[in-house]
Amino acid sequence: MTPDTTTSVPFQPKVETVLVVGDSLARGIFPPVAAALAGPGTKVEWEWVIGVMWPEITPTWEHIFAATQPDLLIVQLGTWENFLLREGTVIDPTDPDWKSVYRREVADPWIAMAEESDSSVVWMAMPKSSEPIRSADYRELDAVWRDAIQDAAATHQANGTSPTITWQDDTNLLTGPDGEFLAIDESVDPPIRLFNIDGLHWCAGGAQRVTQPLLEHLLESFDLQMNPGWPNSGWDQDLEAYPDGECPNP
């Protein structure tokens, strides 16, 4: 009898439409994602969304999930969401219980809306900023989203179903040996500028570095094809994502 040499391959959802969503930081992720994934049978698009919490933003998300209906949604948010949170008009950030309130009123309902759609979601963590207070704000908000997303995934796994939202955090690739903010990585030759001179936004080098593990995750999880020549396809010349003069050579 011929031995059975077949192997079990996890189900990979077919992806024909990819939507990258977020504020200006996510805009810096869009060029390498589009260069790597756009091609025959796959459309990669971008949409500005400045937050989750602000009530006026809710219709935008409803439209994304109900009308646009991307197969795959890549989200990176923090800059505007933190700004709106600090305004204190929806949730009082001085309340010691604000994280629980935010999760109950914002994160969990958003995850429920996403899970009711036909979209798969990858939520990307925020990188550190050159401003310690801003970085601390990002970490606090990221922790709420990470826990909410991982709790939702645990529920799926307990029910024998596949999570539709995953948390992606590769920000350790963008920091120094002690975890500090790193604008320029001088440990490689030639040095690579990771962040804009404003200490906040991506330069092409940082966007590519954080995109590579994201792409590995996507190719393992979804039915997607990657353009092998994408790193040298000119995506780094996108002046809206990486304005001229703001990412000088190290």
WOHU-V241110 format. One record per backbone hydrogen bond with DSSP energy under -0.5 kcal/mol. CO is the residue of the C=O (numbers start at 1). NH is the residue of the N-H. Records with the same first field share a line. If there is no record, write none. Layout:
CO=NH, NH
This chain:
3=5
7=9
8=10
11=13
13=223
14=16
16=43
17=71, 72
18=45
19=21, 74
20=47
21=76
22=49
23=27
24=28
25=28, 29
26=29, 30
27=31
29=33
30=34
31=35
32=36
33=37
34=38
36=227
39=42
42=39
43=18
45=20
47=22
54=57, 58
55=58
57=60, 61
58=62
59=63
60=64
61=65
62=66
63=67, 68
64=69
71=120
72=19
73=75, 122
74=21
75=124
76=23
78=82
79=83
80=84
81=85
82=86
83=87
84=88, 89
85=88, 93
91=93
92=95
95=98
97=101
98=102
99=103
100=104
101=105
102=106, 107
103=108
106=110
107=111
108=112
109=113
110=114
111=115
112=116
113=117
114=117
120=73
121=166
122=75, 124
123=168
130=132
131=135
132=136
133=137
134=138
135=139
136=140
137=141
138=142
139=143
140=144
141=145
142=146
143=147
144=148
145=149
146=150
147=151
148=152
149=153
150=154
151=155
152=156
153=157
154=158
155=159
156=161
157=160
164=121
166=123
167=169
168=125
170=173
171=174
172=175
174=182
176=179
180=176
183=194, 195
184=186
185=188, 192
192=185, 194
193=205, 206
194=203
196=199
199=130
201=196
203=207
204=208
205=209
206=210
207=211
208=212
209=213
210=214
211=215
212=216
213=217
214=218
215=219
216=220
217=221
218=222
221=13
222=224
223=15
226=228
227=230
229=232
230=233
234=237
235=238
237=239
238=242
243=246
246=197
